[in-house]
Amino acid sequence: MWGSQEEAFAELEEIERHSTIIFPETTATTCSLASHADAHTWTDWAEIVDSGAATLSSKMATVPGYIAALLVEDASIASAIFMVEIAYGEAKTIVSRHRLQTETNKLPSDQVPRVRGAIIPAGETIYYRCMCELAGPNTLEGHFRYYLCHPV
């Protein structure tokens, strides 16, 4: 138990600061990651953008943060292996790498690659690149869970 009411409120504030946020923000928007047209070939780096033209980068424009998970909900092709890399900045500093296997087009809820990457500095552009074992381009659709590092 906490020693004082102030300590209890401080603990609750800390818990609230660790709540993750979802991108894209509504059920009306989606986020797709496309693979290269050629099999086993990385795409060029592209900024992560939802179907409403909002960028994941804009969510960390003034406050640093990190990506907690990439949740894949749908795939354009069944029975294929995808690889995804997520990076930030001009140097494309990698924060996570994922390897996913689709079994059906609708992926099960346990297809949740967790991310334990570095903090993304405020104002950096957040990119992805993707490849698939089958010629495409093929797509993964899903959402990101992210956390903002609020000042203490």
CYANA upper distance limits for C-alpha pairs under 8 A (distance plus 0.5 A):
  2 TRP  CA      7 GLU  CA      6.49
  2 TRP  CA      8 ALA  CA      6.18
  3 GLY  CA      7 GLU  CA      7.07
  3 GLY  CA      8 ALA  CA      8.33
  4 SER  CA      8 ALA  CA      6.93
  5 GLN  CA      9 PHE  CA      6.75
  6 GLU  CA     10 ALA  CA      6.61
  7 GLU  CA     11 GLU  CA      6.66
  8 ALA  CA     12 LEU  CA      6.80
  9 PHE  CA     13 GLU  CA      6.62
 10 ALA  CA     14 GLU  CA      6.73
 11 GLU  CA     15 ILE  CA      6.83
 12 LEU  CA     16 GLU  CA      6.73
 13 GLU  CA     17 ARG  CA      6.67
 14 GLU  CA     18 HIS  CA      7.05
 15 ILE  CA     19 SER  CA      7.40
 17 ARG  CA    148 LEU  CA      8.24
 17 ARG  CA    149 CYS  CA      8.10
 17 ARG  CA    150 HIS  CA      7.37
 18 HIS  CA    147 TYR  CA      7.23
 18 HIS  CA    148 LEU  CA      8.50
 19 SER  CA    147 TYR  CA      7.31
 20 THR  CA     68 ALA  CA      7.96
 20 THR  CA    145 ARG  CA      6.36
 20 THR  CA    146 TYR  CA      5.74
 20 THR  CA    147 TYR  CA      5.26
 20 THR  CA    148 LEU  CA      8.25
 21 ILE  CA    145 ARG  CA      5.97
 21 ILE  CA    146 TYR  CA      5.73
 21 ILE  CA    147 TYR  CA      6.58
 22 ILE  CA    143 HIS  CA      7.37
 22 ILE  CA    144 PHE  CA      6.34
 22 ILE  CA    145 ARG  CA      5.20
 22 ILE  CA    146 TYR  CA      6.94
 23 PHE  CA     31 CYS  CA      8.47
 23 PHE  CA     50 ASP  CA      8.41
 23 PHE  CA     56 LEU  CA      7.36
 23 PHE  CA    143 HIS  CA      6.09
 23 PHE  CA    144 PHE  CA      5.64
 23 PHE  CA    145 ARG  CA      6.84
 23 PHE  CA    146 TYR  CA      8.07
 24 PRO  CA     29 THR  CA      6.67
 24 PRO  CA     30 THR  CA      6.72
 24 PRO  CA     31 CYS  CA      7.06
 24 PRO  CA     50 ASP  CA      6.53
 24 PRO  CA     54 ALA  CA      8.35
 24 PRO  CA     56 LEU  CA      8.50
 24 PRO  CA    143 HIS  CA      6.66
 24 PRO  CA    144 PHE  CA      7.80
 25 GLU  CA     29 THR  CA      7.87
 29 THR  CA     50 ASP  CA      6.93
 29 THR  CA     51 SER  CA      5.88
 29 THR  CA     52 GLY  CA      6.52
 30 THR  CA     50 ASP  CA      6.00
 30 THR  CA     51 SER  CA      5.78
 30 THR  CA     52 GLY  CA      8.33
 30 THR  CA    141 GLU  CA      7.44
 30 THR  CA    142 GLY  CA      7.31
 30 THR  CA    143 HIS  CA      7.85
 31 CYS  CA     48 ILE  CA      8.27
 31 CYS  CA     49 VAL  CA      7.00
 31 CYS  CA     50 ASP  CA      4.93
 31 CYS  CA     51 SER  CA      6.59
 31 CYS  CA    141 GLU  CA      6.13
 31 CYS  CA    142 GLY  CA      6.20
 31 CYS  CA    143 HIS  CA      6.62
 32 SER  CA     50 ASP  CA      7.66
 32 SER  CA     51 SER  CA      8.42
 32 SER  CA    139 THR  CA      6.78
 32 SER  CA    140 LEU  CA      6.09
 32 SER  CA    141 GLU  CA      4.87
 32 SER  CA    142 GLY  CA      7.11
 33 LEU  CA     48 ILE  CA      8.42
 33 LEU  CA    128 TYR  CA      8.16
 33 LEU  CA    129 ARG  CA      8.28
 33 LEU  CA    130 CYS  CA      7.43
 33 LEU  CA    139 THR  CA      5.97
 33 LEU  CA    140 LEU  CA      5.71
 33 LEU  CA    141 GLU  CA      6.86
 34 ALA  CA     43 THR  CA      8.42
 34 ALA  CA    129 ARG  CA      8.44
 34 ALA  CA    130 CYS  CA      6.81
 34 ALA  CA    131 MET  CA      8.39
 34 ALA  CA    137 PRO  CA      6.73
 34 ALA  CA    138 ASN  CA      6.18
 34 ALA  CA    139 THR  CA      4.82
 34 ALA  CA    140 LEU  CA      7.02
 35 SER  CA     42 TRP  CA      7.56
 35 SER  CA     43 THR  CA      6.53
 35 SER  CA     82 PHE  CA      8.43
 35 SER  CA    129 ARG  CA      7.94
 35 SER  CA    130 CYS  CA      5.19
 35 SER  CA    131 MET  CA      5.08
 35 SER  CA    132 CYS  CA      6.35
 35 SER  CA    136 GLY  CA      7.37
 35 SER  CA    137 PRO  CA      5.59
 35 SER  CA    138 ASN  CA      5.78
 35 SER  CA    139 THR  CA      6.57
 36 HIS  CA     41 THR  CA      6.46
 36 HIS  CA     42 TRP  CA      6.44
 36 HIS  CA     43 THR  CA      5.29
 36 HIS  CA    130 CYS  CA      7.36
 36 HIS  CA    131 MET  CA      6.22
 36 HIS  CA    132 CYS  CA      7.71
 36 HIS  CA    135 ALA  CA      7.97
 36 HIS  CA    136 GLY  CA      6.95
 36 HIS  CA    137 PRO  CA      5.64
 36 HIS  CA    138 ASN  CA      7.95
 37 ALA  CA     41 THR  CA      8.46
 37 ALA  CA    135 ALA  CA      5.91
 37 ALA  CA    136 GLY  CA      4.82
 37 ALA  CA    137 PRO  CA      4.66
 37 ALA  CA    138 ASN  CA      8.05
 38 ASP  CA    134 LEU  CA      7.92
 38 ASP  CA    135 ALA  CA      5.23
 38 ASP  CA    136 GLY  CA      6.84
 38 ASP  CA    137 PRO  CA      7.80
 39 ALA  CA    131 MET  CA      7.57
 39 ALA  CA    132 CYS  CA      6.23
 39 ALA  CA    133 GLU  CA      5.47
 39 ALA  CA    134 LEU  CA      5.24
 39 ALA  CA    135 ALA  CA      4.77
 39 ALA  CA    136 GLY  CA      7.62
 40 HIS  CA    131 MET  CA      6.31
 40 HIS  CA    132 CYS  CA      6.19
 40 HIS  CA    133 GLU  CA      5.57
 40 HIS  CA    134 LEU  CA      7.74
 40 HIS  CA    135 ALA  CA      8.45
 41 THR  CA    131 MET  CA      5.95
 41 THR  CA    132 CYS  CA      7.80
 42 TRP  CA    129 ARG  CA      6.79
 42 TRP  CA    130 CYS  CA      5.98
 42 TRP  CA    131 MET  CA      5.29
 43 THR  CA    129 ARG  CA      5.83
 43 THR  CA    130 CYS  CA      6.11
 43 THR  CA    131 MET  CA      7.00
 44 ASP  CA    129 ARG  CA      6.63
 45 TRP  CA    127 TYR  CA      6.46
 45 TRP  CA    128 TYR  CA      6.08
 45 TRP  CA    129 ARG  CA      5.46
 46 ALA  CA    127 TYR  CA      5.69
 46 ALA  CA    128 TYR  CA      6.07
 46 ALA  CA    129 ARG  CA      6.96
 47 GLU  CA     55 THR  CA      7.80
 47 GLU  CA     57 SER  CA      8.44
 47 GLU  CA    125 THR  CA      7.34
 47 GLU  CA    126 ILE  CA      6.20
 47 GLU  CA    127 TYR  CA      4.70
 47 GLU  CA    128 TYR  CA      6.84
 48 ILE  CA     55 THR  CA      6.34
 48 ILE  CA     56 LEU  CA      6.30
 48 ILE  CA     57 SER  CA      7.98
 48 ILE  CA    126 ILE  CA      6.72
 48 ILE  CA    127 TYR  CA      5.97
 48 ILE  CA    128 TYR  CA      6.85
 49 VAL  CA     53 ALA  CA      6.27
 49 VAL  CA     54 ALA  CA      6.10
 49 VAL  CA     55 THR  CA      4.86
 49 VAL  CA     56 LEU  CA      6.77
 50 ASP  CA     54 ALA  CA      5.98
 50 ASP  CA     55 THR  CA      6.89
 50 ASP  CA     56 LEU  CA      8.45
 54 ALA  CA     58 SER  CA      7.77
 55 THR  CA     59 LYS  CA      7.74
 56 LEU  CA     60 MET  CA      7.78
 56 LEU  CA    126 ILE  CA      7.12
 57 SER  CA     61 ALA  CA      6.69
 57 SER  CA    123 GLY  CA      7.65
 57 SER  CA    124 GLU  CA      6.98
 57 SER  CA    125 THR  CA      5.58
 57 SER  CA    126 ILE  CA      5.77
 58 SER  CA    123 GLY  CA      8.20
 60 MET  CA     64 PRO  CA      6.12
 60 MET  CA     65 GLY  CA      6.74
 60 MET  CA    120 ILE  CA      8.40
 60 MET  CA    121 PRO  CA      8.24
 60 MET  CA    122 ALA  CA      5.85
 60 MET  CA    123 GLY  CA      6.74
 60 MET  CA    124 GLU  CA      8.09
 60 MET  CA    148 LEU  CA      7.62
 61 ALA  CA    122 ALA  CA      5.65
 61 ALA  CA    123 GLY  CA      4.67
 61 ALA  CA    124 GLU  CA      7.51
 62 THR  CA    122 ALA  CA      5.60
 62 THR  CA    123 GLY  CA      6.48
 63 VAL  CA    121 PRO  CA      7.88
 63 VAL  CA    122 ALA  CA      5.29
 63 VAL  CA    123 GLY  CA      8.13
 63 VAL  CA    148 LEU  CA      6.95
 63 VAL  CA    149 CYS  CA      7.03
 63 VAL  CA    150 HIS  CA      7.37
 64 PRO  CA    119 ILE  CA      7.14
 64 PRO  CA    120 ILE  CA      6.05
 64 PRO  CA    121 PRO  CA      5.05
 64 PRO  CA    122 ALA  CA      4.67
 64 PRO  CA    123 GLY  CA      8.25
 64 PRO  CA    148 LEU  CA      6.53
 64 PRO  CA    149 CYS  CA      6.09
 64 PRO  CA    150 HIS  CA      8.37
 65 GLY  CA    119 ILE  CA      5.94
 65 GLY  CA    120 ILE  CA      5.84
 65 GLY  CA    121 PRO  CA      7.32
 65 GLY  CA    122 ALA  CA      7.79
 65 GLY  CA    146 TYR  CA      7.59
 65 GLY  CA    147 TYR  CA      5.88
 65 GLY  CA    148 LEU  CA      4.66
 65 GLY  CA    149 CYS  CA      5.58
 66 TYR  CA    117 GLY  CA      7.49
 66 TYR  CA    118 ALA  CA      7.17
 66 TYR  CA    119 ILE  CA      5.33
 66 TYR  CA    120 ILE  CA      6.09
 66 TYR  CA    146 TYR  CA      6.19
 66 TYR  CA    147 TYR  CA      5.95
 66 TYR  CA    148 LEU  CA      7.18
 66 TYR  CA    149 CYS  CA      8.38
 67 ILE  CA    115 VAL  CA      6.68
 67 ILE  CA    116 ARG  CA      8.12
 67 ILE  CA    117 GLY  CA      7.67
 67 ILE  CA    144 PHE  CA      7.49
 67 ILE  CA    145 ARG  CA      6.53
 67 ILE  CA    146 TYR  CA      4.73
 67 ILE  CA    147 TYR  CA      6.84
 68 ALA  CA    114 ARG  CA      6.61
 68 ALA  CA    115 VAL  CA      5.42
 68 ALA  CA    116 ARG  CA      7.05
 68 ALA  CA    144 PHE  CA      8.00
 68 ALA  CA    145 ARG  CA      5.85
 68 ALA  CA    146 TYR  CA      5.59
 68 ALA  CA    147 TYR  CA      7.27
 69 ALA  CA    112 VAL  CA      7.19
 69 ALA  CA    113 PRO  CA      6.37
 69 ALA  CA    114 ARG  CA      4.89
 69 ALA  CA    115 VAL  CA      5.51
 69 ALA  CA    144 PHE  CA      6.20
 69 ALA  CA    145 ARG  CA      5.62
 69 ALA  CA    146 TYR  CA      7.54
 70 LEU  CA    112 VAL  CA      6.53
 70 LEU  CA    113 PRO  CA      6.04
 70 LEU  CA    114 ARG  CA      7.01
 70 LEU  CA    115 VAL  CA      7.81
 70 LEU  CA    142 GLY  CA      7.77
 70 LEU  CA    143 HIS  CA      6.52
 70 LEU  CA    144 PHE  CA      5.14
 70 LEU  CA    145 ARG  CA      7.04
 71 LEU  CA    111 GLN  CA      7.07
 71 LEU  CA    112 VAL  CA      5.20
 71 LEU  CA    113 PRO  CA      7.09
 71 LEU  CA    142 GLY  CA      5.95
 71 LEU  CA    143 HIS  CA      5.84
 71 LEU  CA    144 PHE  CA      6.62
 71 LEU  CA    145 ARG  CA      8.32
 72 VAL  CA    107 LEU  CA      7.28
 72 VAL  CA    111 GLN  CA      6.75
 72 VAL  CA    112 VAL  CA      7.06
 72 VAL  CA    140 LEU  CA      7.04
 72 VAL  CA    141 GLU  CA      6.31
 72 VAL  CA    142 GLY  CA      4.78
 72 VAL  CA    143 HIS  CA      7.14
 73 GLU  CA    106 LYS  CA      6.68
 73 GLU  CA    107 LEU  CA      5.94
 73 GLU  CA    108 PRO  CA      7.91
 73 GLU  CA    109 SER  CA      7.93
 73 GLU  CA    111 GLN  CA      8.49
 73 GLU  CA    140 LEU  CA      8.10
 73 GLU  CA    141 GLU  CA      6.25
 73 GLU  CA    142 GLY  CA      5.29
 73 GLU  CA    143 HIS  CA      8.27
 74 ASP  CA    105 ASN  CA      6.06
 74 ASP  CA    106 LYS  CA      5.13
 74 ASP  CA    107 LEU  CA      6.14
 74 ASP  CA    140 LEU  CA      6.36
 74 ASP  CA    141 GLU  CA      5.52
 74 ASP  CA    142 GLY  CA      7.09
 75 ALA  CA    102 THR  CA      7.55
 75 ALA  CA    104 THR  CA      8.19
 75 ALA  CA    105 ASN  CA      5.21
 75 ALA  CA    106 LYS  CA      6.88
 75 ALA  CA    107 LEU  CA      7.75
 75 ALA  CA    138 ASN  CA      8.10
 75 ALA  CA    139 THR  CA      6.20
 75 ALA  CA    140 LEU  CA      5.01
 75 ALA  CA    141 GLU  CA      6.61
 76 SER  CA    105 ASN  CA      6.55
 76 SER  CA    138 ASN  CA      6.16
 76 SER  CA    139 THR  CA      5.72
 76 SER  CA    140 LEU  CA      7.03
 77 ILE  CA    102 THR  CA      7.96
 77 ILE  CA    104 THR  CA      7.89
 77 ILE  CA    105 ASN  CA      6.23
 77 ILE  CA    138 ASN  CA      7.08
 77 ILE  CA    139 THR  CA      8.12
 78 ALA  CA    102 THR  CA      5.88
 78 ALA  CA    103 GLU  CA      5.78
 78 ALA  CA    104 THR  CA      4.99
 78 ALA  CA    105 ASN  CA      5.52
 79 SER  CA    101 GLN  CA      7.26
 79 SER  CA    102 THR  CA      5.50
 79 SER  CA    103 GLU  CA      5.08
 79 SER  CA    104 THR  CA      6.92
 80 ALA  CA    101 GLN  CA      6.09
 80 ALA  CA    102 THR  CA      5.80
 80 ALA  CA    103 GLU  CA      7.69
 80 ALA  CA    132 CYS  CA      7.46
 80 ALA  CA    133 GLU  CA      6.79
 80 ALA  CA    134 LEU  CA      7.21
 81 ILE  CA     99 ARG  CA      7.51
 81 ILE  CA    100 LEU  CA      6.09
 81 ILE  CA    101 GLN  CA      4.83
 81 ILE  CA    102 THR  CA      6.87
 81 ILE  CA    132 CYS  CA      6.27
 81 ILE  CA    133 GLU  CA      6.09
 81 ILE  CA    134 LEU  CA      8.42
 82 PHE  CA     99 ARG  CA      6.25
 82 PHE  CA    100 LEU  CA      5.66
 82 PHE  CA    101 GLN  CA      6.77
 82 PHE  CA    102 THR  CA      8.43
 82 PHE  CA    130 CYS  CA      7.59
 82 PHE  CA    131 MET  CA      6.15
 82 PHE  CA    132 CYS  CA      4.84
 82 PHE  CA    133 GLU  CA      7.01
 83 MET  CA     97 ARG  CA      7.88
 83 MET  CA     98 HIS  CA      6.01
 83 MET  CA     99 ARG  CA      4.99
 83 MET  CA    100 LEU  CA      6.81
 83 MET  CA    130 CYS  CA      6.14
 83 MET  CA    131 MET  CA      5.80
 83 MET  CA    132 CYS  CA      6.89
 84 VAL  CA     97 ARG  CA      6.27
 84 VAL  CA     98 HIS  CA      5.57
 84 VAL  CA     99 ARG  CA      7.07
 84 VAL  CA    128 TYR  CA      7.36
 84 VAL  CA    129 ARG  CA      6.32
 84 VAL  CA    130 CYS  CA      5.01
 84 VAL  CA    131 MET  CA      7.19
 85 GLU  CA     94 ILE  CA      7.46
 85 GLU  CA     95 VAL  CA      8.30
 85 GLU  CA     96 SER  CA      6.30
 85 GLU  CA     97 ARG  CA      4.98
 85 GLU  CA     98 HIS  CA      6.86
 85 GLU  CA    128 TYR  CA      6.00
 85 GLU  CA    129 ARG  CA      5.98
 85 GLU  CA    130 CYS  CA      7.06
 86 ILE  CA     94 ILE  CA      6.30
 86 ILE  CA     95 VAL  CA      6.25
 86 ILE  CA     96 SER  CA      5.81
 86 ILE  CA     97 ARG  CA      7.00
 86 ILE  CA    126 ILE  CA      7.77
 86 ILE  CA    127 TYR  CA      6.21
 86 ILE  CA    128 TYR  CA      4.96
 86 ILE  CA    129 ARG  CA      7.32
 87 ALA  CA     92 LYS  CA      5.51
 87 ALA  CA     93 THR  CA      5.48
 87 ALA  CA     94 ILE  CA      4.59
 87 ALA  CA     95 VAL  CA      5.80
 87 ALA  CA     96 SER  CA      7.62
 87 ALA  CA    126 ILE  CA      6.36
 87 ALA  CA    127 TYR  CA      5.71
 87 ALA  CA    128 TYR  CA      6.71
 88 TYR  CA     92 LYS  CA      5.53
 88 TYR  CA     93 THR  CA      5.81
 88 TYR  CA     94 ILE  CA      7.23
 88 TYR  CA     95 VAL  CA      7.99
 88 TYR  CA    120 ILE  CA      7.35
 88 TYR  CA    124 GLU  CA      6.62
 88 TYR  CA    125 THR  CA      5.99
 88 TYR  CA    126 ILE  CA      4.87
 88 TYR  CA    127 TYR  CA      6.24
 89 GLY  CA     93 THR  CA      6.98
 89 GLY  CA    124 GLU  CA      5.73
 89 GLY  CA    125 THR  CA      5.81
 89 GLY  CA    126 ILE  CA      7.15
 89 GLY  CA    127 TYR  CA      8.42
 90 GLU  CA    125 THR  CA      8.34
 92 LYS  CA    127 TYR  CA      8.00
 95 VAL  CA    115 VAL  CA      8.28
 95 VAL  CA    116 ARG  CA      8.23
 95 VAL  CA    117 GLY  CA      4.97
 95 VAL  CA    118 ALA  CA      6.11
 96 SER  CA    115 VAL  CA      6.55
 96 SER  CA    116 ARG  CA      7.80
 96 SER  CA    117 GLY  CA      6.24
 98 HIS  CA    113 PRO  CA      7.16
100 LEU  CA    111 GLN  CA      8.27
102 THR  CA    107 LEU  CA      7.12
103 GLU  CA    107 LEU  CA      7.67
107 LEU  CA    111 GLN  CA      7.04
120 ILE  CA    124 GLU  CA      7.56
132 CYS  CA    136 GLY  CA      8.25
132 CYS  CA    138 ASN  CA      7.61
